[in-house]
Amino acid sequence: MIGAGTIVQLGHIPRFKAIPNVEVAAVVDVNEARARLVAEEAGIPHVYSDYKQMLAEVKPNVVVVATPNVFHKSMSIDALQAGAHVLCEKPLALSYADAAEMMEVAAANHRVLTVGTHYRWTAPVRAAKAHVDQGFFGEIYAARTVWHRRSGIPGYGSWFTNKDLAGGGALLDIGIHALDRALYLMGYPKPVTVSGVTYAKFGTRGMGLGGWGADRQPSTTQARFDVDDLTWGFVRFENGASLQFQVSWAAHTPTQFQTEIFGTDGGASVGDKDQVELYTNLGGQDVVIRPDIAASVGNSYERLIQNFVRYLDGDPTAEIITPREALIAVQIIEGLLKSAETGQEVRLG
């Protein structure tokens, strides 16, 4: 296994620079002036506006693709074929067929391709997963995962709200994080059917704006918004389990980030930061357990990156999002969008 070595970083530069055995070798952006400014501030030696030229000249060991979603497939495949391992931002691709092709290219070139769904590394999810591994829940037969923002449409008028570049809105931005949290705790069972609905009730009126992703906020009368700002879904799995899914960028609802687990022996509510409650029955009485979660060092994206680098360095204890997990997530997302478009439940192959 080739060590982490040099990295061409298209985002999240400080987190990579903090790892002792990693050198950030180059930054690439179509806005070369902005890339050069970032490189000067971070002490990065090479700047490019053409990523293919960078691949040919720098020959990096690792590439991070943090671009509009529509470019994830082509850039990742080019990097894999150039000999680099790839950490691709979520979603991995805009279709299951594209994601599968990316994984096939990675395997053919003996490279690692993973995706940046990092919220499984938050302290509450890690605490809940430890109880999953210890059998606390018994059979996990259902789950509900929710991420509702009251006002949080990012980059209004930028690629985030442009379907041609993003492929979707809240579903592909924050929804895939909420999905991974639940599937991770459920053991990533095989999905068989998906139902979904999407709405765009706030962004089309220039309401619910917030977050990040654009250099400026354009006029709300001129900005393009043709993606979802709320998506709900329902997934059935081969093992009989089911999942309710709710996500929104903007809605008249309290902000909520929570995953609920329903098991035969216990349940859980897994929130953000240190918010975890476990539910079970002891001695014939219903009880609530609130684990004492130790403070984590760094944020969840930093831990994803650290695990990725350790994995490339051959550490058997390192964990990454596996090809199977990445493909299942894309399959469900694609099914939700197709169901919303057709108004029918979608059976997955």
Buried (B, 14 or more C-beta within 10 A) or exposed (E): EBEBBBBBBBBBBEBBBEBEEBBBBBBBBEEBEBBBBBBEEBEBEBBBBEBEEBBEEBEBBBBBBBBBBBEBBBBBBBBBBBBBBBBBBBBBBBBBEBBBBBBBBBEEBEBBBBBBBBBBBBBBBBBBBEBBEEEBBEEBBBBBBBBBBBBBBBBBBBBBBBBEBBBBBBBBBBBBBBBBBBBBBBEBBEBBBBBBBBBBBBBBEBBBBEBEBBEEEEEBEEBBBEBBBBBBBBBBBEEEBBBBBBBBBBBEEEEBBBBBBBBEEBBBBBBBEBBBBBBBEEEEEEEEBEBEBEEBEEEBBBBBBBBBBBBBBEEEEBBBBEBEBBBBBBBBBBBBBBBBEEEEBBEBE
